[in-house]
Amino acid sequence: MSQPWQGRCDLRFLTNSRTNQDSTAINTLHQGKCKAPLKMMKAFSNKDGRCELPILHSAGGLVGGDQLSINIHGGINTSALVSTVAAQKVYGSVGRSLLFPEGKWSKQKCSFHLEKNSDLEWIPQELIMYKGGLYEQNMIVSLSSTSSFLCVDIVRLGRTAAGETLENGSWRSSLEIKRQLANKLHLEFIDRLELSGDSLSSIHGMNNQPVFGSLIWIMPEFISKESLPDFLKKCREERSGLHGSMACSQLKNGISARYIGSSTKDARFWFYRIWKQSRILRKLSPPGYLRIWPMQEVPV
């Protein structure tokens, strides 16, 4: 049997100022290295100077025992969007034995550290769980008081077009966001979920729907907290014309949005609309048409 993958991607974003005739623009550049099967693709820069960088998982999917590690450091005054080239696949678990009767887990660990005025958007394509797949993701985020972090997570539980469900598989996720304030780390948000067993069919869980999505945005301190209720109202209004169960809640310094339904497309579209509203609140240009994969209904 071949050895499991131990992939790793280390990224660091930094700024580079270029002077035009009318103004000085700040461009975000990147440095990094990857270990197979992860690979950095060509980066792009938008008109705000934001670095848009896609990551490729060249192995085509994860099996039991595979482990990926993604570490991103956002330097002072940087702005970056990190995405993935294709949907990630988690195949049915391998390695079942007396020690591992369910099989071995595929795992991904993500670490994000953002310095002063750093703005990071982590928007990978969706994860597709095959029947019997076992997947666990752990994300740890460390922010400064003036940094912004937005992340999207969409998972399809089974290849439903083929009549497949997750069955005895499992999807686990842990997200912990902390912020550095007055020389101490304060907990901003913590979220631990597991979708398996009865939670797949329970009305208090997935209610037999195959798609789960989550968007979290923790805003920088320069955005007034008084603007959050109006922002939340706009996010809820953006559900128009989409199918599924969609809920949006206010956090102390941001928002949490959830999607449960049958359509990854509708999940993407709603999250894009929220993403766009957050860009407006940050006084940034709206997100353009992603070169790697579209999140919005109409290309711009």
Backbone bond lengths (Angstrom), bond angles and torsions (degrees), N, CA, C in turn:
res aa  C-N    CA-C-N  psi(-1)  N-CA   C-N-CA  omega(-1)  CA-C   N-CA-C  phi
1 M - - - 1.465 - - 1.533 109.33 -
2 S 1.329 117.47 135.87 1.460 121.07 -179.85 1.520 110.45 -69.37
3 Q 1.331 115.68 153.46 1.453 121.55 -179.83 1.534 110.19 -73.68
4 P 1.353 117.56 146.76 1.460 119.78 178.44 1.518 111.26 -68.13
5 W 1.335 115.65 155.47 1.456 121.57 177.93 1.524 109.80 -72.41
6 Q 1.336 115.93 144.16 1.458 123.53 172.36 1.536 106.68 -125.96
7 G 1.325 116.02 70.81 1.461 120.98 -173.90 1.522 112.31 -81.72
8 R 1.334 115.62 151.48 1.456 120.22 -178.43 1.523 109.67 -149.92
9 C 1.345 115.42 141.85 1.466 121.71 174.83 1.522 108.27 -136.43
10 D 1.333 116.75 121.07 1.461 123.10 178.07 1.522 108.34 -114.25
11 L 1.334 115.85 121.42 1.463 121.66 -177.37 1.520 110.49 -124.85
12 R 1.309 115.25 142.04 1.458 121.16 173.48 1.521 108.76 -134.25
13 F 1.325 116.46 128.42 1.462 121.42 178.22 1.528 109.44 -104.58
14 L 1.336 115.46 139.25 1.451 122.10 179.58 1.517 108.91 -143.30
15 T 1.326 116.77 166.97 1.461 120.37 -173.64 1.512 111.40 -103.92
16 N 1.341 113.74 154.63 1.455 122.17 175.18 1.520 106.85 -141.80
17 S 1.324 117.39 120.58 1.463 121.18 -178.71 1.520 109.89 -92.05
18 R 1.313 115.39 134.64 1.463 119.58 173.64 1.528 107.32 -125.21
19 T 1.290 117.35 137.12 1.459 121.49 -175.18 1.520 109.92 -98.59
20 N 1.338 115.08 122.71 1.451 121.23 173.39 1.525 108.91 -96.46
21 Q 1.323 117.42 177.70 1.452 120.61 178.80 1.523 111.46 -64.69
22 D 1.339 116.32 -35.17 1.461 120.00 -174.51 1.519 113.57 -97.57
23 S 1.320 118.60 -29.30 1.459 119.71 -173.84 1.517 110.13 -159.60
24 T 1.310 114.13 173.84 1.451 121.02 174.79 1.512 109.10 -107.09
25 A 1.317 117.37 120.38 1.460 121.95 179.94 1.524 108.81 -102.53
26 I 1.319 115.51 145.60 1.456 120.72 178.75 1.517 108.73 -105.90
27 N 1.296 116.07 120.18 1.459 121.66 176.80 1.509 109.49 -101.69
28 T 1.327 116.39 141.52 1.458 121.08 174.32 1.518 109.20 -96.60
29 L 1.321 115.61 126.45 1.456 122.61 177.22 1.526 108.79 -108.96
30 H 1.332 115.74 170.96 1.463 117.84 -179.99 1.516 111.21 -136.25
31 Q 1.306 114.71 151.30 1.454 123.19 170.74 1.515 107.29 -129.49
32 G 1.306 117.77 148.35 1.457 117.10 179.60 1.508 113.07 179.27
33 K 1.298 113.78 172.95 1.460 121.22 175.88 1.515 108.51 -148.45
34 C 1.305 115.82 153.04 1.458 121.43 -178.16 1.520 110.44 -132.89
35 K 1.300 115.20 152.63 1.460 122.93 172.73 1.516 107.64 -118.79
36 A 1.326 117.02 133.62 1.466 121.63 -176.38 1.531 110.77 -53.01
37 P 1.366 114.41 141.95 1.464 128.29 14.93 1.525 114.80 -94.59
38 L 1.344 118.59 10.13 1.460 120.64 179.98 1.524 110.25 -84.42
39 K 1.327 115.27 144.38 1.461 120.77 -178.23 1.522 109.17 -149.23
40 M 1.331 117.06 135.20 1.465 121.90 175.04 1.525 109.93 -82.42
41 M 1.319 116.34 134.49 1.450 120.83 177.05 1.529 109.76 -97.95
42 K 1.327 116.70 -176.17 1.461 121.29 -178.58 1.525 110.78 -64.46
43 A 1.330 115.85 132.16 1.464 121.11 179.03 1.526 110.10 -90.27
44 F 1.344 115.19 153.97 1.452 122.13 177.63 1.532 108.48 -125.60
45 S 1.323 115.66 161.67 1.461 120.99 177.53 1.514 108.84 -125.24
46 N 1.343 117.71 129.45 1.461 119.54 177.81 1.525 109.95 -90.92
47 K 1.321 116.70 -178.42 1.466 119.70 -172.51 1.520 113.25 -69.21
48 D 1.351 117.80 -18.31 1.455 120.47 174.66 1.525 111.85 -83.39
49 G 1.326 117.19 -3.01 1.448 120.46 -176.40 1.513 113.52 88.42
50 R 1.342 116.64 3.64 1.457 120.76 -179.66 1.525 111.03 -69.70
51 C 1.320 116.11 135.16 1.464 121.32 177.34 1.525 108.83 -86.92
52 E 1.328 117.12 124.77 1.457 122.68 178.19 1.527 107.95 -110.03
53 L 1.323 115.47 115.52 1.462 120.07 -171.09 1.528 110.64 -128.19
54 P 1.327 118.51 120.03 1.470 121.89 175.19 1.531 111.57 -93.21
55 I 1.327 115.66 145.14 1.459 122.30 176.95 1.530 108.26 -113.57
56 L 1.317 116.08 135.98 1.458 122.04 179.40 1.526 110.07 -106.62
57 H 1.352 115.52 132.69 1.466 120.74 169.45 1.521 106.29 -100.49
58 S 1.327 116.43 100.16 1.462 121.13 -167.81 1.528 113.94 -76.15
59 A 1.336 118.37 -10.28 1.472 119.84 -177.75 1.520 112.32 -80.35
60 G 1.322 118.21 -12.66 1.462 120.73 176.62 1.512 115.19 85.35
61 G 1.314 118.69 -1.93 1.458 120.56 178.83 1.513 111.35 160.04
62 L 1.337 115.95 171.54 1.454 122.60 -178.65 1.525 110.27 -113.54
63 V 1.330 115.91 142.61 1.464 121.36 171.79 1.526 107.32 -123.83
64 G 1.339 115.82 170.84 1.450 120.59 -177.01 1.516 112.97 -54.72
65 G 1.322 116.46 130.36 1.455 121.91 -179.15 1.510 114.28 99.26
66 D 1.339 118.65 -19.54 1.462 121.27 177.23 1.527 110.06 -66.62
67 Q 1.326 115.86 142.40 1.456 121.01 179.35 1.520 109.53 -137.24
68 L 1.334 115.54 129.26 1.459 122.05 177.46 1.525 109.31 -117.59
69 S 1.326 115.42 144.04 1.460 121.31 178.03 1.525 108.62 -131.38
70 I 1.336 116.59 124.19 1.464 122.06 179.55 1.531 107.90 -123.22
71 N 1.324 116.06 121.37 1.461 121.73 -176.72 1.521 109.14 -125.49
72 I 1.334 115.86 121.35 1.461 120.80 -175.59 1.523 109.42 -125.79
73 H 1.332 115.19 129.13 1.465 122.31 177.89 1.521 108.16 -117.15
74 G 1.320 116.72 119.15 1.457 121.93 177.22 1.516 109.64 -98.32
75 G 1.329 116.89 112.86 1.454 121.01 -179.82 1.515 112.22 -73.74
76 I 1.317 116.44 177.48 1.465 122.91 -177.84 1.529 110.51 -59.80
77 N 1.346 115.55 132.05 1.476 123.93 175.85 1.530 113.91 65.18
78 T 1.324 118.01 22.25 1.461 120.10 179.46 1.527 111.40 -93.09
79 S 1.318 115.93 155.71 1.460 121.70 174.10 1.521 108.13 -140.37
80 A 1.337 116.27 128.23 1.462 119.62 -173.93 1.520 111.05 -147.10
81 L 1.321 114.60 149.29 1.452 123.69 172.32 1.521 106.99 -122.39
82 V 1.334 117.63 119.75 1.455 122.15 178.80 1.523 108.51 -113.74
83 S 1.318 116.18 128.07 1.456 121.63 -178.88 1.532 108.79 -133.28
84 T 1.320 115.67 -172.66 1.468 120.52 177.53 1.518 109.29 -125.76
85 V 1.322 115.72 156.56 1.460 121.15 -173.63 1.525 111.92 -75.43
86 A 1.322 117.59 -33.47 1.461 120.94 -176.53 1.523 109.86 -146.48
87 A 1.334 115.19 164.91 1.462 119.60 175.23 1.532 109.36 -61.86
88 Q 1.314 115.57 139.79 1.465 120.64 177.81 1.527 109.61 -84.95
89 K 1.317 117.36 138.47 1.463 122.15 179.48 1.523 109.60 -113.07
90 V 1.331 115.91 137.93 1.461 121.66 174.65 1.518 107.39 -118.37
91 Y 1.330 116.78 110.17 1.458 121.26 -176.07 1.523 110.86 -81.28
92 G 1.328 115.16 166.65 1.452 120.20 177.78 1.514 111.01 -53.51
93 S 1.316 116.59 141.80 1.456 120.62 -172.49 1.518 111.84 -63.88
94 V 1.338 115.18 147.75 1.456 122.53 174.99 1.520 108.23 -118.28
95 G 1.309 116.53 172.89 1.454 120.35 175.92 1.512 114.36 82.41
96 R 1.348 118.09 23.89 1.459 119.83 177.92 1.531 109.55 -66.70
97 S 1.327 115.36 135.42 1.456 121.26 -177.65 1.522 108.24 -160.28
98 L 1.341 116.70 -177.73 1.460 119.73 176.22 1.522 110.93 -63.02
99 L 1.334 116.32 -33.31 1.459 119.70 178.45 1.524 112.02 -77.29
100 F 1.340 116.43 -32.17 1.468 121.80 -178.86 1.529 109.14 -128.32
101 P 1.340 117.77 74.26 1.469 120.23 -175.45 1.522 113.73 -62.10
102 E 1.352 117.24 -29.47 1.463 120.11 178.47 1.520 112.01 -85.68
103 G 1.323 115.64 -15.98 1.449 120.43 -173.11 1.519 110.13 107.26
104 K 1.308 116.73 179.02 1.457 121.27 -179.52 1.529 110.67 -96.93
105 W 1.339 115.15 152.64 1.456 121.73 -177.69 1.522 110.70 -90.60
106 S 1.326 115.31 145.03 1.460 121.88 164.66 1.522 106.90 -88.99
107 K 1.324 116.76 135.48 1.464 119.09 -174.97 1.524 111.26 -131.70
108 Q 1.328 114.06 145.82 1.462 120.73 173.99 1.518 108.47 -133.85
109 K 1.337 115.30 130.13 1.463 120.82 176.70 1.520 108.71 -117.34
110 C 1.326 115.12 130.41 1.464 121.03 179.88 1.526 109.09 -122.41
111 S 1.309 116.18 131.83 1.459 121.70 177.92 1.523 108.38 -126.07
112 F 1.337 116.74 126.00 1.458 121.80 -179.39 1.527 109.01 -124.88
113 H 1.316 116.75 128.13 1.459 121.47 177.36 1.524 108.26 -127.77
114 L 1.335 116.54 117.75 1.458 121.12 -174.97 1.525 110.45 -116.96
115 E 1.327 114.96 125.39 1.459 120.72 178.92 1.531 110.92 -86.79
116 K 1.320 116.32 -172.08 1.466 123.65 -175.19 1.532 111.39 -54.18
117 N 1.326 115.45 129.32 1.476 123.58 176.66 1.528 113.32 61.89
118 S 1.316 117.45 22.84 1.461 120.51 176.92 1.526 109.73 -87.67
119 D 1.325 116.08 138.18 1.461 122.71 -177.94 1.528 107.96 -126.56
120 L 1.342 116.41 114.38 1.463 120.63 -177.87 1.520 110.77 -123.46
121 E 1.335 115.50 133.92 1.464 122.44 173.67 1.525 107.72 -118.25
122 W 1.330 116.18 119.96 1.471 122.78 -179.87 1.520 106.81 -109.63
123 I 1.354 116.29 102.85 1.461 121.27 -172.64 1.527 109.34 -131.42
124 P 1.323 117.69 75.96 1.473 120.24 177.03 1.516 111.10 -75.38
125 Q 1.316 115.84 160.70 1.454 119.69 172.24 1.528 109.79 -68.75
126 E 1.324 114.99 170.20 1.459 119.03 -173.32 1.523 112.92 -67.83
127 L 1.326 114.17 159.71 1.456 122.98 176.73 1.530 107.73 -102.19
128 I 1.332 116.66 132.38 1.467 121.17 179.39 1.517 108.54 -112.29
129 M 1.332 116.13 115.39 1.460 121.76 179.25 1.524 109.70 -91.45
130 Y 1.329 117.08 123.12 1.451 121.11 173.74 1.541 109.73 -81.63
131 K 1.300 116.05 163.89 1.463 121.40 178.76 1.526 110.34 -53.48
132 G 1.330 115.77 126.92 1.461 120.67 177.61 1.517 114.95 80.90
133 G 1.326 117.95 3.69 1.461 120.52 -179.71 1.525 111.91 -69.83
134 L 1.316 115.93 145.27 1.457 122.38 177.65 1.526 108.23 -123.16
135 Y 1.336 116.42 118.63 1.466 120.16 -174.26 1.517 110.23 -138.67
136 E 1.323 115.33 136.06 1.466 121.27 178.72 1.523 109.46 -134.11
137 Q 1.321 115.59 128.70 1.466 120.91 178.63 1.522 109.75 -121.38
138 N 1.332 116.07 133.90 1.456 122.37 176.47 1.520 108.81 -124.68
139 M 1.349 116.26 124.14 1.461 121.54 -179.71 1.527 108.82 -123.28
140 I 1.321 115.78 129.13 1.460 121.99 176.55 1.524 107.91 -123.06
141 V 1.349 116.03 127.40 1.464 121.60 -175.00 1.522 108.81 -124.76
142 S 1.321 115.90 131.00 1.460 121.95 176.46 1.529 108.14 -120.97
143 L 1.339 116.46 122.03 1.459 122.19 -175.15 1.522 111.11 -118.12
144 S 1.334 115.25 156.88 1.453 120.75 166.14 1.528 107.74 -91.86
145 S 1.310 117.53 174.25 1.464 120.49 -178.37 1.524 111.93 -67.32
146 T 1.326 117.67 -23.87 1.466 120.59 -176.64 1.522 113.34 -106.71
147 S 1.320 117.67 9.14 1.461 120.08 -179.49 1.524 111.24 -95.25
148 S 1.331 115.17 160.45 1.464 122.59 -178.32 1.519 109.05 -127.93
149 F 1.340 116.02 137.85 1.469 120.46 179.97 1.517 109.20 -135.83
150 L 1.334 116.08 125.38 1.463 122.26 176.87 1.520 108.15 -128.01
151 C 1.334 116.58 129.95 1.463 120.02 179.05 1.522 110.71 -135.39
152 V 1.316 115.09 149.52 1.463 122.91 179.37 1.523 108.24 -126.90
153 D 1.322 115.62 139.31 1.462 121.30 179.05 1.523 108.01 -139.10
154 I 1.332 117.65 119.41 1.464 122.22 178.85 1.520 108.37 -128.45
155 V 1.332 117.41 130.57 1.456 121.35 -179.09 1.523 109.95 -132.57
156 R 1.342 115.99 136.95 1.464 121.96 173.74 1.523 107.76 -108.35
157 L 1.333 115.05 124.08 1.462 122.21 -173.68 1.523 110.41 -94.35
158 G 1.319 115.86 86.15 1.460 121.11 -177.47 1.519 111.73 101.93
159 R 1.313 115.79 150.97 1.472 120.67 177.17 1.527 107.70 -84.74
160 T 1.319 114.57 84.83 1.467 120.31 -171.15 1.527 112.95 -65.16
161 A 1.333 117.84 -27.30 1.469 119.42 178.38 1.522 111.15 -63.90
162 A 1.328 116.52 -24.15 1.461 121.70 178.06 1.526 111.29 -99.01
163 G 1.329 116.78 10.93 1.467 120.73 179.99 1.513 113.56 74.64
164 E 1.325 116.86 21.03 1.464 121.18 -175.83 1.524 111.14 -99.68
165 T 1.330 116.93 144.10 1.463 122.37 173.08 1.528 108.77 -117.15
166 L 1.312 116.28 177.22 1.460 120.39 -179.77 1.525 111.76 -72.63
167 E 1.332 116.73 -26.07 1.469 123.86 -178.49 1.528 111.07 52.53
168 N 1.336 118.66 -117.62 1.460 120.30 -175.95 1.523 112.70 -90.69
169 G 1.323 117.48 15.69 1.459 121.09 176.81 1.517 111.61 -79.09
170 S 1.325 116.11 178.97 1.462 120.36 -177.58 1.520 110.43 -155.57
171 W 1.329 115.49 141.58 1.462 122.88 174.97 1.518 108.29 -122.15
172 R 1.301 116.37 124.56 1.468 121.77 179.44 1.517 109.81 -122.33
173 S 1.341 115.03 145.36 1.461 119.58 178.87 1.521 109.53 -144.69
174 S 1.330 115.02 137.18 1.455 121.30 175.45 1.523 108.37 -132.42
175 L 1.329 116.64 125.30 1.462 122.40 179.18 1.523 108.79 -127.97
176 E 1.324 116.03 126.66 1.468 121.44 179.56 1.519 108.23 -131.95
177 I 1.341 116.19 120.79 1.461 121.74 -178.42 1.525 108.63 -118.59
178 K 1.335 115.51 124.08 1.463 121.17 178.32 1.522 109.62 -123.62
179 R 1.335 114.34 152.48 1.474 120.02 -179.42 1.519 110.26 -127.38
180 Q 1.331 115.29 135.95 1.461 121.23 179.75 1.518 109.32 -81.66
181 L 1.339 116.15 115.12 1.461 122.57 178.26 1.519 108.75 -135.66
182 A 1.334 116.42 125.25 1.464 121.84 176.48 1.526 111.58 51.04
183 N 1.337 114.73 49.43 1.465 121.73 176.29 1.526 113.67 64.45
184 K 1.327 117.04 17.31 1.456 120.57 176.90 1.523 109.65 -133.90
185 L 1.325 115.86 148.06 1.453 120.60 175.03 1.525 110.11 -88.53
186 H 1.332 116.05 121.74 1.460 121.94 178.65 1.527 109.13 -107.24
187 L 1.314 116.49 136.36 1.458 120.86 -179.56 1.523 109.70 -74.07
188 E 1.332 116.51 121.79 1.466 122.07 177.47 1.526 111.31 -92.04
189 F 1.336 116.17 -42.02 1.465 119.32 -174.01 1.519 108.99 -161.31
190 I 1.312 116.20 138.92 1.458 120.86 174.11 1.521 108.58 -137.89
191 D 1.325 116.57 137.38 1.456 120.89 -174.28 1.519 108.84 -146.96
192 R 1.323 117.29 121.14 1.465 121.53 177.76 1.522 108.60 -128.36
193 L 1.332 115.32 126.23 1.458 120.93 -175.45 1.522 109.96 -134.92
194 E 1.331 115.09 149.68 1.456 121.22 168.68 1.513 108.22 -140.51
195 L 1.322 116.15 127.99 1.454 122.39 176.57 1.524 107.92 -113.22
196 S 1.323 115.00 107.82 1.473 121.51 -179.46 1.517 107.76 -169.05
197 G 1.328 116.46 166.64 1.457 121.31 173.52 1.520 113.93 53.73
198 D 1.341 115.79 -131.38 1.469 121.30 -176.00 1.524 112.60 -64.44
199 S 1.329 118.52 -27.22 1.469 120.10 -177.68 1.527 111.90 -66.12
200 L 1.322 117.44 -17.42 1.464 120.08 178.76 1.525 112.09 -74.50
201 S 1.329 116.68 -29.14 1.466 120.62 -177.19 1.524 113.38 -109.91
202 S 1.321 119.02 -18.72 1.462 121.94 -176.52 1.525 111.38 -64.74
203 I 1.352 115.67 144.93 1.464 119.90 176.24 1.520 110.77 -68.08
204 H 1.323 116.94 -17.85 1.462 121.02 176.04 1.530 111.51 -90.78
205 G 1.319 115.85 0.80 1.458 121.65 177.37 1.511 110.15 -121.26
206 M 1.335 116.51 -123.18 1.458 121.05 -176.51 1.522 113.20 -83.33
207 N 1.330 118.28 -17.73 1.466 122.18 178.21 1.536 111.23 54.27
208 N 1.346 114.88 41.26 1.476 123.02 177.95 1.526 114.05 65.50
209 Q 1.314 117.07 17.44 1.463 120.46 173.62 1.529 109.26 -89.55
210 P 1.330 118.65 143.64 1.468 120.09 -172.66 1.526 116.38 -91.98
211 V 1.329 118.08 -9.47 1.462 119.59 -173.18 1.528 110.88 -119.77
212 F 1.324 114.91 128.65 1.469 120.98 174.64 1.525 108.44 -123.49
213 G 1.325 116.04 137.05 1.458 120.38 179.14 1.513 111.77 -138.04
214 S 1.318 115.31 151.29 1.454 120.97 -179.72 1.520 109.53 -143.88
215 L 1.320 116.34 137.15 1.468 122.66 172.59 1.524 108.07 -128.91
216 I 1.323 116.42 128.77 1.456 122.03 177.11 1.519 108.08 -123.76
217 W 1.328 116.37 132.85 1.461 120.64 173.01 1.514 109.24 -130.37
218 I 1.338 115.63 123.38 1.459 122.34 173.01 1.521 106.61 -108.76
219 M 1.325 116.33 118.91 1.460 120.43 -170.68 1.530 111.99 -90.47
220 P 1.336 117.41 160.13 1.461 121.60 176.54 1.524 110.89 -75.67
221 E 1.324 116.33 161.60 1.461 120.01 -173.65 1.527 113.51 -69.12
222 F 1.354 117.99 -19.95 1.465 118.09 -178.08 1.523 112.65 -72.42
223 I 1.339 118.01 -12.67 1.469 121.02 174.82 1.522 108.10 -88.43
224 S 1.320 116.43 125.04 1.466 121.41 -176.84 1.526 111.50 -65.77
225 K 1.318 115.61 137.29 1.466 120.28 177.39 1.527 111.01 -64.85
226 E 1.322 116.76 -23.71 1.468 120.30 178.90 1.520 112.18 -65.95
227 S 1.336 116.88 -17.51 1.465 119.95 179.77 1.526 112.03 -83.87
228 L 1.346 117.85 -11.83 1.463 120.56 -175.55 1.527 114.06 -64.92
229 P 1.345 120.47 -44.80 1.476 118.62 -179.88 1.525 113.17 -57.74
230 D 1.329 117.06 -41.27 1.465 119.89 178.93 1.526 110.52 -68.41
231 F 1.335 116.60 -39.23 1.464 120.53 176.83 1.517 110.66 -62.07
232 L 1.323 116.66 -42.34 1.459 121.60 179.56 1.527 110.55 -62.31
233 K 1.314 116.53 -40.98 1.469 121.03 178.50 1.523 110.64 -61.38
234 K 1.322 117.25 -42.47 1.463 120.91 179.44 1.526 110.71 -65.15
235 C 1.334 116.83 -39.11 1.458 120.08 179.19 1.523 110.95 -62.60
236 R 1.318 116.99 -40.12 1.463 120.68 179.05 1.519 111.30 -68.81
237 E 1.321 117.06 -35.85 1.463 120.47 178.17 1.523 111.58 -67.33
238 E 1.332 117.07 -24.05 1.461 121.41 -177.86 1.530 112.83 -72.79
239 R 1.334 118.15 -1.03 1.462 121.13 178.57 1.521 112.75 -76.90
240 S 1.302 116.93 -7.89 1.467 122.01 -174.95 1.527 111.59 -55.60
241 G 1.357 115.28 131.43 1.459 121.53 175.94 1.514 115.13 81.99
242 L 1.315 117.80 0.34 1.462 121.36 -179.14 1.524 110.77 -107.94
243 H 1.330 116.26 154.97 1.458 121.06 -177.38 1.521 110.44 -111.59
244 G 1.329 115.07 143.02 1.451 121.12 -179.27 1.518 110.26 126.75
245 S 1.308 115.62 174.98 1.459 121.76 176.70 1.514 108.50 -95.45
246 M 1.338 116.37 119.78 1.462 121.35 -175.35 1.520 109.81 -127.55
247 A 1.317 116.63 127.60 1.459 121.93 -179.50 1.518 109.30 -133.08
248 C 1.323 115.85 143.96 1.459 121.85 -178.47 1.517 108.47 -134.98
249 S 1.335 117.07 127.95 1.464 121.78 -176.34 1.523 110.06 -124.42
250 Q 1.322 114.90 150.15 1.460 120.77 178.63 1.520 109.96 -89.11
251 L 1.325 115.40 132.16 1.449 122.10 172.68 1.527 108.73 -98.99
252 K 1.301 116.53 177.61 1.458 119.49 179.58 1.519 111.14 -60.34
253 N 1.331 116.33 -41.51 1.462 121.33 -178.23 1.529 111.37 -133.50
254 G 1.319 117.04 43.45 1.450 119.37 -179.91 1.508 112.22 166.05
255 I 1.329 116.44 -156.28 1.467 121.04 -178.93 1.526 110.24 -139.94
256 S 1.330 114.55 158.15 1.460 123.04 174.56 1.518 107.75 -128.98
257 A 1.323 117.58 125.15 1.460 122.17 179.88 1.531 109.31 -120.66
258 R 1.347 115.66 139.82 1.467 121.59 -179.52 1.520 109.85 -126.75
259 Y 1.322 114.40 145.05 1.468 121.23 173.92 1.519 109.17 -128.97
260 I 1.347 116.64 133.45 1.464 122.99 170.01 1.524 107.10 -132.64
261 G 1.306 116.85 124.47 1.456 119.23 -178.83 1.516 111.24 -178.08
262 S 1.327 114.97 -154.17 1.470 120.28 -176.47 1.512 113.27 -114.22
263 S 1.342 118.01 -2.06 1.458 120.38 -170.49 1.531 111.73 -125.62
264 T 1.344 116.83 114.57 1.459 119.22 172.04 1.526 110.52 -65.88
265 K 1.327 116.33 -29.56 1.465 120.14 178.87 1.521 110.81 -62.94
266 D 1.336 117.42 -47.49 1.456 119.99 179.83 1.530 111.52 -65.70
267 A 1.322 116.71 -35.76 1.473 119.50 176.00 1.529 109.69 -62.26
268 R 1.327 117.16 -46.19 1.466 121.29 179.35 1.517 111.26 -60.78
269 F 1.329 115.99 -45.37 1.458 119.62 -176.60 1.525 111.03 -62.88
270 W 1.346 117.29 -43.47 1.465 119.15 179.85 1.525 110.93 -65.05
271 F 1.320 116.36 -43.33 1.450 119.54 -179.41 1.527 111.18 -66.19
272 Y 1.341 116.52 -34.02 1.462 118.49 176.00 1.530 110.43 -62.62
273 R 1.323 116.89 -43.04 1.462 120.56 -179.30 1.528 111.02 -62.03
274 I 1.349 116.50 -40.70 1.466 120.13 176.94 1.521 110.29 -66.49
275 W 1.318 115.74 -43.50 1.464 121.68 177.72 1.527 110.54 -56.02
276 K 1.315 116.18 -44.40 1.460 121.19 179.36 1.530 110.84 -62.77
277 Q 1.333 117.45 -43.23 1.467 120.95 178.54 1.531 111.02 -63.21
278 S 1.330 116.73 -36.75 1.462 119.05 179.14 1.527 110.79 -67.90
279 R 1.325 117.76 -33.94 1.464 121.03 176.97 1.536 109.94 -64.70
280 I 1.322 116.05 -39.40 1.466 120.07 178.22 1.525 109.98 -62.08
281 L 1.329 116.86 -43.79 1.453 121.22 -179.54 1.528 111.12 -65.87
282 R 1.331 116.60 -30.63 1.467 121.07 177.63 1.525 112.28 -84.47
283 K 1.351 116.59 1.15 1.462 122.77 -179.44 1.539 111.16 60.27
284 L 1.329 115.17 43.67 1.450 122.39 177.88 1.524 109.81 -117.28
285 S 1.304 116.39 163.91 1.456 119.74 176.77 1.525 109.48 -67.17
286 P 1.346 117.16 148.19 1.468 119.01 179.31 1.515 110.50 -62.74
287 P 1.335 117.81 151.33 1.464 119.79 179.74 1.517 111.30 -61.66
288 G 1.311 116.15 133.01 1.455 120.91 179.04 1.514 110.86 -81.88
289 Y 1.311 114.58 -178.41 1.461 121.14 179.41 1.522 108.53 -71.31
290 L 1.333 116.63 115.83 1.455 120.12 -177.19 1.525 110.95 -62.05
291 R 1.324 116.02 131.73 1.462 119.79 -179.51 1.518 111.78 -68.53
292 I 1.324 116.35 -26.45 1.455 120.57 -175.89 1.513 111.98 -87.99
293 W 1.336 118.16 -44.85 1.462 120.66 179.42 1.526 109.37 -157.64
294 P 1.329 117.55 143.41 1.469 120.79 -177.48 1.528 112.05 -84.61
295 M 1.333 115.67 135.97 1.463 120.09 172.01 1.513 111.54 -106.37
296 Q 1.340 117.19 -21.69 1.457 120.34 -174.36 1.528 111.49 -100.39
297 E 1.343 113.69 162.77 1.462 119.29 -178.02 1.531 112.36 -70.25
298 V 1.344 116.09 -41.49 1.460 121.04 -173.03 1.534 108.51 -118.73
299 P 1.327 118.70 123.06 1.468 119.81 176.47 1.516 111.77 -58.36
300 V 1.340 117.11 142.86 1.469 120.79 179.33 1.511 109.28 -120.87
